[in-house]
């Protein structure tokens, strides 16, 4: 029956219904997470299940072909094109039409860029630089989910040839060689997390390849290592528990360990246990509707996210339960139709390879042209209300250090700011802090250039720069490492501190991980005083960037959509100045009273006597819920220059 239905791999290897059952678990986990993160906090790890399955199945096919002398790289890529492109191109045509109708100019430009990245299978690299997968802004990107296709297709550029070479010349070394490469990739993931590289660890192939490698190792497992029937049941159960624990409680339980590790190991155990046919877990996965959901899982994965994104984009809010049910019904119907009338025909041999390649090439070219037009036309702004387009222009424009500007700084990293030599030892000034320091980097760089000061940005990767208190123990380690590297730079005479100022009473911890009382920001102020004292003892002058009022909601995106779709704006676009003073007045007074530092007041650029504005001159001051839009940074230049001048004139 299943062979007649047509599994993804039934024409090449023996069909295993439990594999499609695992695919069903993977895709339903992802869909549940994207519908509501509270339902299944680790549902996004369904992608990691897919990676392991892909590594296992593709390696199984490649290895069997290679040892029989039947391997053909052309045939391999023909299978990949048949598997991936038809359903993907259909989704892209429909999503592009919806994007042109719904998305505002800045979002449509981003869509065009992501579409080009998708067509060239570098979407993971694009989204690594463009967004945080877990941010609110990511929920307005209809093609975010195809980052995983980029990882897979990049992996399969080299991997098939690697398998063929080892099968041809060193077959006995294949397993240890793949195991070694898998370990190196896993180690790179650990390392990236240790130096604050959570985003590249999430999106990029070198730190993801180990997951496909684990699947490959199951396929290549020597007979002596294969699970015996007697142990298959218990190990399959352990694997299922590991997957369940990872999906249900992904971060809280595993700390600094790569969050995908339990799910990857658990998936591998379930696959290995199913090879013996004696696993109760495998029999359960092969039962009921799970195999069919697994069969449509690729199309369902493709369709689910655009359904959710476009719905929420138009409604300018999260979906309620009734709307979720409609979205699930819609994505399921589209998935079944895509599987039945697109996936299956193109993957069957009844459609000639020439037709497949020509169709894929024509579809890719057409979409690439349309995507390019969306970018070059600045998002077709004439479609939309001009006021909405002006607000929307700020979306996602806060500064992030370009990849090519990053430098190694001992055990940490830095970003060059007016540093032609690219040598940290040549820097005379440093900007230290989290994204609320980094967002000001362009204006500081222009000040550095005018003053002839080579500089560095030392990012705190979501942490405060303070070493005595921070938002977590891990952040205290990050801050201590950054401080240690900075004090080693003898040429750095001035350190500029930037940070997020709003923290709840119980949001900070000390070096022992104990929650400290931050009522009235006492702990934060004490932590900053401590850091300033440490820097000054090492001969560094200090400039501190003070607080600003920020909306706390994704103003440029949500406000522009409310304007475009004729919806009433029910969120504030300013903060009464009295409320800002009540919250931050004592902090400002404290640091203004310190005559041994420069204290910059960016709030004075956005506030008058009555209000602190989030929108000025018809433009959003913010790129998202809290970060200043790059186009507005010139408003702060004189404020920062004066604060720096107070320190440059001191000894």
Buried (B, 14 or more C-beta within 10 A) or exposed (E): EBEEBBBBBBEBBEBBBBBBBBBBBBBBBBBBBBBEEEEBBBBBBBBBBBBBBBBBBBBBBBBBBBBEEEBEEEEBBBBBBBBBBBBBBBBBBBBBEBBBEBBBBBBBBBBBBBBBBBBBBBBBBBBBEBBBBEBEBBBBBBBBBBBBBBBBBBBBEEBBBBBBEBBEEEEEEBBBBBBEBBEBBBEBBBEBBBBBBBBBBBBBBBBBBBBBBBBBBBBBBEEEEEBEEEBBBBBBBBBBBBBBBBBBEBEEEBEEEBBBBBBBBBBBBBBBBBBBEBBBBBBBBBEEEBBBBBBBBBBBBBBBBBBBBBBBBBBBEEBEEEBBEEBBEBBBEBBBBBBBEBBBEBBEEEBEBEEBBEBBEEBBEBBBEBBBEBBEBBBBBEBBBEEBBBBBBBBBBBBBBEEEBBBEBBEBBBBBBBBEEEEBEBBBBBBBBBBBBBBBBBBBBBBBEEBEBBBBBBBBBBBBBBBBBBBBBBBBBBBBBBBEBBBEBEEBBBBBBBBBBBBEBEBBBBEEEEEBEBEEBBBBBBBBBBBBEBBBEBEBBBBBBBBBBBBBBBBBBBBBBBBBBEBEEEBEBBBBBEEBBEBBEBBBEBBEEBEEBBBBBBBBBBBEEEBBBBBBEEBBBBBBBBBBBBBBBEBBBEBBBEBBBBBBEEE
